[in-house]
Amino acid sequence: RDINDIYRLGESLYVATNSGLLIYDITLDRWKLLNRSDGLIDDVILDIEYYDNVLYLATQGGLVTFSTLINKPITSYFTKLTNKKISDIDMMNGDLYLLTDIGLLKMDTNTKEYETISRKRFRNIEIENDTIFLSKNNALYYINNNELNFLFQYDKIKNFDICNNYIWAHGNHSAIIYDMNTGHKLEYDETDGIISDKINDIQCDNNWVWFSTDNGLSFYNWEKYHYAK
């Protein structure tokens, strides 16, 4: 019930939960739970990003770096982020972008130095083709030439995902697909086949979009109807 993110690396599955980091060894069919007693700064892990044998764990209490070579935390104390909630993270060109209580930060993964990109607080971040997309309340933005630009408005955006030139986003009870080339939006809800009117998450690939709901998963082959021919 409290799974926030999942990342697979080889034969290991890393699961971010509200109770710590679950590690599943697929070959041995064995689970292990790591939490504060194992060196994590906080048990509530909200997101996972991977780069160069390191998992970056966004937690409610700061940032943790976790070695996938030894399956142990290697750094769980970043002064600027201590006791700061990190709601979402993403990676671009070896830099880690973090949505925090003090704004949008960029961290050089080599030097571990930070810079502040924006002091605004955002909910979600996705990076596609070197463009940063951000959601906040009822709006979605993108950063171009270090300037924040408005993209579109949608009621209570909870999360979004980007596939090709399309953005799938969802609120509490419905979802939309947004064509970045034309600006056209189309809404989907329970009457279109989503299994519940309460949507918790949305993800897509080039062929399918799937909706995580309180009643299970719904899949939709959107490539058939939305790609320009």
C-alpha positions in Angstrom: 0.0 0.0 0.0 2.9 2.4 0.6 5.0 1.7 -2.5 6.3 5.0 -3.9 8.7 3.9 -6.6 10.4 0.8 -8.1 13.7 0.4 -9.8 15.2 -2.7 -11.3 18.9 -3.2 -11.8 20.0 -6.6 -13.1 18.6 -9.3 -10.8 17.8 -6.8 -8.0 14.5 -4.9 -7.5 14.6 -1.8 -5.3 11.3 -0.7 -3.9 10.9 2.7 -2.2 8.3 2.5 0.6 7.1 4.5 3.6 8.9 1.9 5.8 12.3 1.9 4.2 14.0 0.4 1.1 12.9 -3.1 0.1 15.5 -5.1 -1.9 14.3 -8.2 -3.8 16.9 -10.6 -5.1 15.1 -12.1 -8.1 17.5 -15.1 -8.5 17.3 -16.1 -4.8 13.7 -15.1 -4.3 14.7 -13.2 -1.2 13.5 -9.9 0.3 15.4 -7.6 2.6 14.2 -4.3 4.2 16.6 -1.5 5.1 15.6 1.4 7.3 17.1 3.9 9.8 18.8 1.2 11.8 20.8 0.3 8.6 22.0 3.9 8.0 19.1 5.5 6.1 18.4 9.1 7.2 14.6 8.5 7.1 12.3 5.5 6.5 9.9 7.3 4.1 11.5 7.0 0.7 9.6 8.9 -2.0 11.7 8.4 -5.2 14.7 6.5 -6.6 17.2 7.6 -9.3 20.2 5.6 -10.5 23.6 6.8 -11.8 27.0 5.1 -12.0 26.4 2.3 -9.4 24.6 4.6 -7.0 21.0 4.9 -6.1 19.9 8.4 -5.1 17.1 8.1 -2.6 14.7 11.0 -2.0 13.4 10.8 1.5 11.2 12.8 3.8 14.3 13.7 5.8 16.9 14.4 3.1 19.0 12.7 0.4 20.7 9.3 0.7 23.3 7.8 -1.7 23.2 4.0 -1.8 25.8 1.8 -3.4 24.4 -1.0 -5.6 27.7 -2.8 -5.4 27.5 -3.5 -1.7 23.8 -2.8 -1.2 24.5 -0.3 1.6 24.1 3.5 2.2 27.3 5.3 1.5 26.3 8.9 2.3 23.1 9.9 4.2 24.2 13.4 5.4 24.0 16.3 3.1 24.1 19.5 5.2 21.9 21.7 3.0 19.3 19.0 2.8 19.2 17.8 6.4 15.5 17.5 7.6 14.3 18.7 4.2 11.7 16.7 2.4 12.7 15.7 -1.1 9.5 15.0 -3.0 10.9 14.1 -6.4 14.3 13.7 -8.2 15.5 13.2 -11.8 18.9 13.0 -13.5 20.4 14.8 -16.5 24.0 14.7 -17.8 25.3 13.5 -14.5 23.5 16.2 -12.5 20.8 15.3 -10.0 17.8 17.7 -9.9 15.9 17.7 -6.6 12.5 19.1 -5.7 12.8 20.1 -2.0 11.2 22.3 0.7 13.7 25.0 -0.3 13.1 24.9 -4.0 14.5 23.2 -7.1 18.2 22.3 -6.7 20.8 20.9 -9.0 23.6 18.7 -7.5 26.8 17.7 -9.3 27.1 14.0 -8.6 30.9 14.2 -8.7 31.6 17.2 -6.5 28.3 16.9 -4.5 28.0 20.7 -4.8 24.6 22.4 -5.1 23.1 25.3 -6.9 19.5 26.7 -6.6 17.6 26.7 -9.9 14.4 28.1 -8.5 13.1 28.9 -5.0 9.5 27.9 -6.0 8.3 24.6 -4.6 7.1 22.0 -7.2 5.5 18.7 -6.8 6.9 16.6 -9.7 9.8 16.7 -12.1 10.5 14.9 -15.4 13.5 15.6 -17.7 13.1 14.8 -21.4 15.5 15.7 -24.2 17.4 18.1 -21.8 14.2 20.0 -21.0 13.0 20.1 -17.4 9.2 19.8 -16.9 7.7 20.6 -13.5 4.2 20.5 -12.0 2.8 22.7 -9.2 -0.8 22.7 -8.1 -2.9 23.2 -11.2 -0.2 23.9 -13.8 2.6 22.3 -15.7 5.8 24.3 -16.6 9.1 23.8 -18.4 12.5 25.5 -18.1 14.1 27.0 -21.2 17.2 29.2 -21.1 17.0 29.2 -17.3 13.5 30.7 -17.5 10.3 29.1 -16.1 7.6 28.9 -18.8 3.9 28.0 -18.4 2.8 25.0 -20.5 -0.8 24.2 -19.6 -3.3 24.1 -16.8 -5.2 21.1 -15.4 -7.1 20.7 -12.1 -4.9 19.4 -9.2 -2.1 17.7 -11.1 -0.8 14.8 -9.0 1.7 13.3 -11.4 2.7 13.2 -15.1 4.9 11.3 -17.5 6.3 12.2 -21.0 6.5 9.9 -24.0 7.7 11.3 -27.3 6.0 14.7 -27.8 3.0 13.9 -25.5 2.4 14.4 -21.8 0.1 12.2 -19.8 -1.0 13.9 -16.5 -3.6 13.0 -13.9 -5.5 14.6 -11.1 -7.6 12.8 -8.5 -10.4 11.5 -10.7 -9.3 11.9 -14.4 -6.3 12.1 -16.7 -5.4 14.0 -19.9 -3.0 13.6 -22.8 -1.4 16.8 -24.0 0.1 17.1 -27.5 3.2 19.4 -27.2 3.2 20.1 -30.9 -0.4 21.2 -31.2 -1.4 22.1 -27.7 -4.4 19.8 -28.0 -5.7 18.2 -24.8 -8.0 15.2 -24.4 -9.4 14.0 -21.1 -10.0 10.4 -19.9 -11.9 9.2 -16.9 -13.8 6.2 -15.5 -16.4 6.4 -18.3 -13.5 5.7 -20.9 -12.5 2.5 -19.1 -10.2 3.5 -16.3 -11.0 0.9 -13.6 -11.6 3.4 -10.9 -12.4 7.1 -10.4 -9.4 7.5 -8.0 -6.1 7.6 -9.9 -2.9 7.3 -7.8 -0.2 7.4 -10.5 0.3 7.4 -14.3 3.1 6.1 -16.5 3.6 5.6 -20.2 5.8 4.2 -22.9 5.6 4.7 -26.7 2.7 2.3 -27.0 0.9 2.0 -23.7 -0.2 4.2 -20.8 -1.2 2.6 -17.4 -3.2 4.1 -14.6 -2.6 2.9 -11.0 -5.8 3.2 -9.1 -7.3 2.1 -5.7 -9.0 -0.7 -7.6 -6.0 -2.0 -9.7 -4.3 -1.2 -12.9 -5.8 -0.1 -16.2 -3.8 -0.2 -19.5 -4.6 1.7 -22.7 -2.9 1.3 -26.1 -2.8 5.0 -26.8 -0.3 4.7 -29.7 -3.2 3.5 -31.9 -5.1 6.8 -31.5 -2.7 9.6 -30.8 0.4 9.3 -32.8 0.6 11.5 -35.9 0.7 9.3 -39.0 
